[in-house]
Amino acid sequence: MAAPKKGRRPTGAQGRPGRALAVILIAMVALTAGMFLSKQTTPRLGIDLAGGTSITLKAKSEPGKPDAVNPTNMNTAVGIIERRVNGLGVSEAEVQTQGKDHIIVNIPKGTNEQQARSQVGTTAQLYFRPVIAFADGSPAAPEGAKSPSPSTSGSGAPKAEDGKSPSAAPSSSATSQGRALSEALKAPSAPTPTPSATGSKKADDTKAPSPSASPSASTPPSADEAAAADLQAKFAALDCTNEAQRAAAGKGAKPEDPMLACGKRGTAWGKWVLGPAQVNGQDVKDAKGVIDTQRGGWIVTMQFTDKGADKFAKITGELATKQAPQNQFAIVLDGEVISDPSVSQALTGGNAEISGGFTQQSAQDLGNMLSYGALPLSFSEDSVTTVTAALGGEQLKAGLIAGAIGLLLVVIYLLVYYRGLAFVAIISLLVSAILTYTIMALLGKGIGFALNLPAVCGAIVAIGITADSFIVYFERIRDEIREGRTLRPAVERAWPRARRTILVSDFVSFLAAAVLFIVTVGKVQGFAFTLGLTTLLDVVVVFLFTKPIMTLLARTKFFASGHPWSGLDPKRLGAKPPLRRSRRTGSAPAPVDAKEA
């Protein structure tokens, strides 16, 4: 008989099972402590269990783009809306298409539903427009349009700075048209000069005709002048404190045309006359609210695309030469002004920041809308439904009862068939349950994972997968005992064979879960995620708990002697006679060693 080399153990041996048990014990303690320290002692629940809000959005083609509602644009819109909602920290927000022109947004209860709804509903394209005039939101006399906007530092109007941001300058025709509108608002009774082709003529170079001039001597107003007068009249009559008028302001305005818009400055409504759009949301590469560590306070940083950088640099260069409010640009989303920072210098380089009067919430909200405002379609809210958790709660209760019954049947089967070994399986299942629960609770706060009904189903299915791994190992041990080996060598020899089977089985389950998670959306992903997580934990538990426990139990008299209630009785298993040649606990008889050698 060839003696094994010194220092080497047979394949599958584990000489120090205490180390593996210590590792999994430390992991359990750490996860449990982290759960209590983070104050997240229960998993977050999905919309079907906790309730929430379901929003149905209907896609609409922009004028002149009849084929805009297509699968490509719809999928792009889903991704943008999903990132916008998740940017608010909303957990398990579900965004998916329904049919060819609807998008369903499910927002679980317990998050800032109103805030998320306001941003989800804001689905029009984002534009940067130069400010022509500003006034309070209430109807006012035409002279109200001449008053400059409040101070950017103290009134809540942010200031664009950092001198490193791209921008789009208006074309000569757009600049001339904006100047004509500005002149019309300043002197509505006097005809405004016809815009120059280059837009180089300054406002103070143009003198309005004397009021005493007879109307017959005046030049008939041009189409631009008539449009400017009409826009001024609408501006004076606009009441942005009225919800209906506020919703109608700017509706149908094309990007290349001037428009009226409402928005809030602080807590008060204001109204604007805005020039043609110079930069759109697709020119914004990234934006976010951050804290200014040097000056203190919150700011919004913007990064533009190469094309957007050139546009933004040009328009800010022109705005910087003007007086308030015409040195401001308005950021317009869904026809509403969400910010109107002033410009003091041309912003070049592709980056800019907006500062002034921001709170953490307002800075992050603005950054979020700037980042994800460039939707390829416009949307309207078809319906908003509040989802109750009552039905989900009943289904959860039924599911838990079904899971408990299934677990009870598994335990009864293990006790009847495996006897003492059943307690190893039960304790291993308990360890797996603790790890699963604590990880799910921590993932709720860490990555926004929320437990829904399919996820509960995945956890119930995992009971069978985990129990199956124990059965594979136990049967391998019993096969070794049937071959005439005592328990200690049987445990070690059975492990390499059982390990391969367990790994292959769990790999197939994990692969199925991964594919399901990738190719599906919504709640089915909850099932796939839970199934994949519990499959990985099954490998951890079997390797670091079940196998070391069996190694230790093989050294006890109850199991090593083959007690009838241990589940490893050689007589009951039909062991070969050589087993009875030695009754020494924990040691293999010489004939068996010779056979193995």
Solvent accessible surface area in square Angstrom, and as a share of the most:
residue,aa,sasa,rsa
1,M,165,0.74
2,A,87,0.67
3,A,83,0.64
4,P,113,0.71
5,K,144,0.61
6,K,203,0.86
7,G,81,0.78
8,R,167,0.61
9,R,152,0.55
10,P,96,0.61
11,T,99,0.57
12,G,13,0.12
13,A,33,0.26
14,Q,41,0.18
15,G,33,0.31
16,R,143,0.52
17,P,5,0.03
18,G,42,0.41
19,R,153,0.56
20,A,13,0.10
21,L,34,0.17
22,A,44,0.34
23,V,82,0.47
24,I,5,0.03
25,L,105,0.52
26,I,117,0.59
27,A,39,0.31
28,M,29,0.13
29,V,91,0.52
30,A,61,0.47
31,L,43,0.21
32,T,44,0.26
33,A,46,0.36
34,G,24,0.23
35,M,12,0.05
36,F,124,0.52
37,L,149,0.74
38,S,33,0.21
39,K,177,0.75
40,Q,36,0.16
41,T,55,0.32
42,T,82,0.48
43,P,19,0.12
44,R,73,0.27
45,L,72,0.36
46,G,0,0.00
47,I,7,0.03
48,D,19,0.10
49,L,10,0.05
50,A,28,0.22
51,G,2,0.02
52,G,3,0.03
53,T,15,0.09
54,S,20,0.13
55,I,0,0.00
56,T,23,0.13
57,L,1,0.00
58,K,70,0.30
59,A,6,0.04
60,K,95,0.40
61,S,43,0.27
62,E,49,0.22
63,P,110,0.69
64,G,79,0.76
65,K,115,0.49
66,P,112,0.71
67,D,114,0.59
68,A,10,0.08
69,V,43,0.24
70,N,50,0.25
71,P,105,0.66
72,T,96,0.56
73,N,34,0.18
74,M,5,0.02
75,N,96,0.49
76,T,63,0.37
77,A,0,0.00
78,V,21,0.12
79,G,20,0.19
80,I,16,0.08
81,I,0,0.00
82,E,64,0.28
83,R,122,0.44
84,R,0,0.00
85,V,0,0.00
86,N,72,0.37
87,G,50,0.48
88,L,39,0.20
89,G,57,0.55
90,V,9,0.05
91,S,4,0.03
92,E,39,0.17
93,A,10,0.08
94,E,11,0.05
95,V,12,0.07
96,Q,52,0.23
97,T,57,0.33
98,Q,110,0.49
99,G,71,0.69
100,K,167,0.71
101,D,28,0.15
102,H,43,0.19
103,I,0,0.00
104,I,24,0.12
105,V,0,0.00
106,N,20,0.10
107,I,0,0.00
108,P,1,0.01
109,K,130,0.55
110,G,71,0.68
111,T,28,0.16
112,N,84,0.43
113,E,41,0.18
114,Q,133,0.59
115,Q,30,0.13
116,A,0,0.00
117,R,84,0.31
118,S,68,0.44
119,Q,6,0.03
120,V,0,0.00
121,G,21,0.20
122,T,23,0.13
123,T,1,0.00
124,A,22,0.17
125,Q,41,0.18
126,L,0,0.00
127,Y,41,0.16
128,F,4,0.02
129,R,4,0.01
130,P,19,0.12
131,V,3,0.02
132,I,11,0.05
133,A,3,0.03
134,F,11,0.04
135,A,7,0.06
136,D,106,0.55
137,G,1,0.01
138,S,55,0.35
139,P,76,0.48
140,A,46,0.36
141,A,62,0.48
142,P,58,0.37
143,E,106,0.48
144,G,23,0.22
145,A,8,0.06
146,K,106,0.45
147,S,54,0.35
148,P,89,0.56
149,S,9,0.06
150,P,55,0.34
151,S,72,0.47
152,T,28,0.16
153,S,99,0.64
154,G,70,0.68
155,S,37,0.24
156,G,33,0.32
157,A,0,0.00
158,P,9,0.06
159,K,78,0.33
160,A,1,0.00
161,E,30,0.13
162,D,71,0.37
163,G,15,0.15
164,K,122,0.52
165,S,0,0.00
166,P,0,0.00
167,S,0,0.00
168,A,3,0.02
169,A,13,0.10
170,P,10,0.06
171,S,63,0.41
172,S,51,0.33
173,S,78,0.51
174,A,16,0.12
175,T,19,0.11
176,S,4,0.03
177,Q,54,0.24
178,G,15,0.14
179,R,54,0.20
180,A,6,0.05
181,L,7,0.03
182,S,8,0.05
183,E,29,0.13
184,A,6,0.05
185,L,8,0.04
186,K,96,0.41
187,A,35,0.27
188,P,65,0.41
189,S,112,0.72
190,A,21,0.16
191,P,47,0.29
192,T,8,0.05
193,P,46,0.29
194,T,97,0.56
195,P,37,0.23
196,S,37,0.24
197,A,93,0.72
198,T,95,0.55
199,G,9,0.08
200,S,90,0.58
201,K,95,0.40
202,K,132,0.56
203,A,40,0.31
204,D,106,0.55
205,D,89,0.46
206,T,30,0.18
207,K,167,0.71
208,A,60,0.47
209,P,60,0.38
210,S,66,0.42
211,P,140,0.88
212,S,102,0.66
213,A,48,0.37
214,S,56,0.36
215,P,120,0.75
216,S,108,0.70
217,A,80,0.62
218,S,43,0.28
219,T,106,0.61
220,P,107,0.67
221,P,94,0.59
222,S,39,0.25
223,A,86,0.66
224,D,59,0.31
225,E,19,0.09
226,A,54,0.42
227,A,60,0.46
228,A,1,0.01
229,A,48,0.37
230,D,73,0.38
231,L,25,0.13
232,Q,9,0.04
233,A,62,0.48
234,K,111,0.47
235,F,3,0.01
236,A,16,0.13
237,A,67,0.52
238,L,16,0.08
239,D,26,0.14
240,C,0,0.00
241,T,79,0.46
242,N,62,0.32
243,E,130,0.58
244,A,77,0.60
245,Q,73,0.33
246,R,58,0.21
247,A,58,0.45
248,A,66,0.51
249,A,10,0.08
250,G,19,0.19
251,K,128,0.54
252,G,77,0.74
253,A,40,0.31
254,K,106,0.45
255,P,54,0.34
256,E,105,0.47
257,D,55,0.29
258,P,27,0.17
259,M,11,0.05
260,L,18,0.09
261,A,0,0.00
262,C,2,0.01
263,G,0,0.00
264,K,103,0.44
265,R,25,0.09
266,G,62,0.59
267,T,131,0.76
268,A,62,0.48
269,W,57,0.20
270,G,1,0.01
271,K,1,0.00
272,W,1,0.00
273,V,0,0.00
274,L,0,0.00
275,G,0,0.00
276,P,7,0.04
277,A,23,0.18
278,Q,24,0.11
279,V,2,0.01
280,N,47,0.24
281,G,3,0.03
282,Q,111,0.49
283,D,10,0.05
284,V,13,0.07
285,K,133,0.56
286,D,59,0.31
287,A,6,0.05
288,K,114,0.48
289,G,14,0.13
290,V,46,0.27
291,I,96,0.49
292,D,16,0.08
293,T,122,0.71
294,Q,171,0.76
295,R,150,0.55
296,G,46,0.44
297,G,41,0.40
298,W,54,0.19
299,I,15,0.08
300,V,0,0.00
301,T,40,0.23
302,M,4,0.02
303,Q,71,0.32
304,F,9,0.04
305,T,45,0.26
306,D,129,0.67
307,K,139,0.59
308,G,0,0.00
309,A,16,0.13
310,D,104,0.54
311,K,55,0.23
312,F,1,0.00
313,A,21,0.16
314,K,112,0.48
315,I,6,0.03
316,T,0,0.00
317,G,24,0.23
318,E,52,0.23
319,L,2,0.01
320,A,30,0.23
321,T,114,0.66
322,K,71,0.30
323,Q,148,0.66
324,A,45,0.35
325,P,11,0.07
326,Q,37,0.17
327,N,26,0.13
328,Q,0,0.00
329,F,3,0.01
330,A,0,0.00
331,I,0,0.00
332,V,4,0.02
333,L,1,0.01
334,D,54,0.28
335,G,23,0.22
336,E,69,0.31
337,V,3,0.02
338,I,42,0.21
339,S,9,0.06
340,D,3,0.01
341,P,0,0.00
342,S,6,0.04
343,V,2,0.01
344,S,69,0.44
345,Q,92,0.41
346,A,46,0.36
347,L,0,0.00
348,T,66,0.39
349,G,64,0.62
350,G,8,0.07
351,N,69,0.35
352,A,2,0.02
353,E,16,0.07
354,I,0,0.00
355,S,17,0.11
356,G,26,0.25
357,G,75,0.72
358,F,32,0.13
359,T,84,0.49
360,Q,92,0.41
361,Q,94,0.42
362,S,45,0.29
363,A,0,0.00
364,Q,74,0.33
365,D,26,0.14
366,L,8,0.04
367,G,1,0.01
368,N,13,0.07
369,M,27,0.12
370,L,0,0.00
371,S,26,0.16
372,Y,53,0.20
373,G,0,0.00
374,A,17,0.13
375,L,0,0.00
376,P,23,0.15
377,L,0,0.00
378,S,20,0.13
379,F,17,0.07
380,S,41,0.26
381,E,70,0.31
382,D,76,0.39
383,S,54,0.35
384,V,53,0.31
385,T,75,0.44
386,T,116,0.67
387,V,49,0.28
388,T,91,0.53
389,A,30,0.23
390,A,64,0.49
391,L,113,0.56
392,G,4,0.04
393,G,32,0.31
394,E,113,0.51
395,Q,84,0.37
396,L,36,0.18
397,K,137,0.58
398,A,61,0.47
399,G,22,0.21
400,L,100,0.50
401,I,87,0.44
402,A,60,0.46
403,G,8,0.08
404,A,60,0.46
405,I,93,0.47
406,G,30,0.29
407,L,67,0.33
408,L,104,0.52
409,L,110,0.55
410,V,40,0.23
411,V,29,0.17
412,I,84,0.42
413,Y,114,0.43
414,L,1,0.00
415,L,68,0.34
416,V,103,0.59
417,Y,85,0.32
418,Y,2,0.01
419,R,56,0.21
420,G,8,0.08
421,L,0,0.00
422,A,0,0.00
423,F,125,0.52
424,V,4,0.03
425,A,0,0.00
426,I,51,0.26
427,I,85,0.43
428,S,0,0.00
429,L,21,0.11
430,L,107,0.53
431,V,9,0.05
432,S,10,0.07
433,A,54,0.42
434,I,58,0.29
435,L,6,0.03
436,T,15,0.09
437,Y,95,0.36
438,T,4,0.02
439,I,35,0.18
440,M,9,0.04
441,A,0,0.00
442,L,47,0.24
443,L,40,0.20
444,G,0,0.00
445,K,120,0.51
446,G,62,0.59
447,I,117,0.59
448,G,20,0.19
449,F,22,0.09
450,A,3,0.03
451,L,27,0.13
452,N,3,0.02
453,L,39,0.19
454,P,34,0.21
455,A,0,0.00
456,V,13,0.07
457,C,63,0.38
458,G,0,0.00
459,A,33,0.25
460,I,56,0.28
461,V,65,0.38
462,A,6,0.05
463,I,39,0.20
464,G,41,0.40
465,I,34,0.17
466,T,5,0.03
467,A,5,0.04
468,D,71,0.37
469,S,6,0.04
470,F,1,0.00
471,I,48,0.25
472,V,34,0.19
473,Y,0,0.00
474,F,0,0.00
475,E,46,0.21
476,R,85,0.31
477,I,0,0.00
478,R,13,0.05
479,D,61,0.32
480,E,5,0.02
481,I,5,0.03
482,R,73,0.27
483,E,75,0.34
484,G,1,0.01
485,R,20,0.07
486,T,18,0.11
487,L,8,0.04
488,R,94,0.34
489,P,21,0.13
490,A,0,0.00
491,V,1,0.00
492,E,30,0.14
493,R,73,0.26
494,A,0,0.00
495,W,13,0.05
496,P,11,0.07
497,R,99,0.36
498,A,0,0.00
499,R,63,0.23
500,R,144,0.53
501,T,56,0.32
502,I,3,0.01
503,L,75,0.37
504,V,97,0.56
505,S,51,0.33
506,D,5,0.03
507,F,125,0.52
508,V,92,0.53
509,S,23,0.15
510,F,75,0.31
511,L,90,0.45
512,A,57,0.44
513,A,2,0.02
514,A,34,0.26
515,V,76,0.44
516,L,56,0.28
517,F,83,0.35
518,I,135,0.69
519,V,105,0.60
520,T,30,0.17
521,V,94,0.54
522,G,20,0.20
523,K,67,0.29
524,V,67,0.38
525,Q,52,0.23
526,G,9,0.08
527,F,44,0.18
528,A,2,0.01
529,F,56,0.23
530,T,0,0.00
531,L,18,0.09
532,G,6,0.06
533,L,26,0.13
534,T,9,0.05
535,T,2,0.01
536,L,91,0.45
537,L,13,0.07
538,D,0,0.00
539,V,38,0.22
540,V,58,0.33
541,V,0,0.00
542,V,1,0.00
543,F,58,0.24
544,L,55,0.28
545,F,23,0.09
546,T,1,0.00
547,K,1,0.00
548,P,0,0.00
549,I,39,0.20
550,M,0,0.00
551,T,7,0.04
552,L,64,0.32
553,L,41,0.21
554,A,2,0.02
555,R,103,0.38
556,T,53,0.31
557,K,156,0.66
558,F,84,0.35
559,F,20,0.08
560,A,21,0.17
561,S,40,0.26
562,G,8,0.08
563,H,72,0.32
564,P,71,0.45
565,W,157,0.55
566,S,0,0.00
567,G,4,0.04
568,L,2,0.01
569,D,22,0.11
570,P,11,0.07
571,K,159,0.68
572,R,132,0.48
573,L,16,0.08
574,G,56,0.53
575,A,26,0.20
576,K,91,0.39
577,P,110,0.69
578,P,41,0.26
579,L,9,0.04
580,R,97,0.35
581,R,167,0.61
582,S,18,0.12
583,R,139,0.51
584,R,156,0.57
585,T,72,0.42
586,G,13,0.13
587,S,36,0.23
588,A,22,0.17
589,P,2,0.01
590,A,73,0.56
591,P,51,0.32
592,V,7,0.04
593,D,53,0.27
594,A,57,0.44
595,K,125,0.53
596,E,62,0.28
597,A,78,0.61
